Amino acid sequence: MLSLVAATVAAYPWFLAALRSIDEDDRPPPFELVRFADQTVAALFFWGGVLFGLRYLFGLPAIVVALFYAFFGYAVADEQRRRAMRALGWSVHIGQGRRLKILALGLALGALNLFALSVIGAGLNPITVAIAGVLVIVTANMSIVAGARLYRALEAGVGA
């Protein structure tokens, strides 16, 4: 769990950069330690819920938690929603009535990222690992920007 939380906290600048690219904001991202703390608290709740659902409740609650709180990273990075618990609540709020669309996009982006890793199926050697690494970097960046675009679209739908 700690590695998942650490990876999510380390991804905070990418959430912020993705939102800024969608908003066409060229300002450099600010370094605010409180946002990293908020991202840590929100990530602990998110990954705790997902892993608890996977371990003790046979997986289905983990999918529900992931769908409900899918946008907490963007909400923490958003200029208007700074606090961890508010970011989690906002993620639930903007997704109301749109869970199947969020699930469909999540599955499509997950398949795209897995496809990028499929190069390793040709054999584990330095060339395939390098190709897979480059492909994952490209698809992961595409995924985070697609998530930011969906976050802004959902946010506009609720009249933020």
Buried (B, 14 or more C-beta within 10 A) or exposed (E): EEEBBEEBBEBBBBBBBBBBBBEEEEEEBEEEEEBBBBBBBBBBBBBBBBBBBBEEEEEEBBBBBBBBBBBBBBBBBBEEBBBBEBBBBBBBBBBEEBEEEBBEBBEEBEEBBEEBEEBBEEEEEEEBEEBBBEBBEEBBBBBBBBBBBBBBEBBEEEEE
